[in-house]
Amino acid sequence: MDYVSALVPPVVMAAFFIGLIVTIVKSQGGDKKAKEDAAVDAALARAEAARQSGAVQREAGA
């Protein structure tokens, strides 16, 4: 019976891990993909604009 008690925790953790992976894979794409992509694109555009704005200000100050 010791082998059963030794195998239960890894089996339970593996089951939860598989469930987590399945949930992550299923949540990719679908209806929300375009909205998520747009949010990421907007954030990247803001970061790029801020970087370029900082570079222009540094050049003007030099």
N, C-alpha and C positions, 0 to 999 in steps of 0.2 A: 504494500500500500504506500510505501514511502515514494515510490516512483511516480505515483499519481499526484501526490502533493508537490513533488518536484516539477512536474510537467504543467500543472495548471497555471501558474503565473505567466510563463512565457506564451502559452497558448492564448490566454486572455489578452495579453498585451499585443500579440500578433493580430488577433481579431479586431481589436480597437484600432490598430495601425492600418489595417486593410480598410476598415470603415472610413478612417480619416482620408486615406488616399482616394477612395471611391468618391467621397464627398467633394474633395478638391477637384478631381477630374470632371465630375458632373457640373460643378459650378463654373467651369471655364466655358466661355463662349455663350451661345444662346442669346436671349433677348437683351441681356445687360451688357453684352460685349461691346457694342457700339458706344454705349454711354461710358463704360470704363475706359475705352480707347480714347474717347474725346477728352475725358478728364486728364488722362496721362499726357496727351498731346498739348493740352492747355497749360499744364504745369511745366512741361518742358519748354514751351514757348515763353512763358513768364521767366523761367530761369535763364534762358538764352538772352532775352531782352535785358534782364538785369545785368548779366555778365557784359554784354556789349555796351550798355549804358555806363557801367563802371569803367570800362576800358576807355570810352570816349572822355569821361570826366578826368581820368588820370592823364590822358594825352593833353587835354586842354590846360590842366594845371601845371604841366611840366614846362 
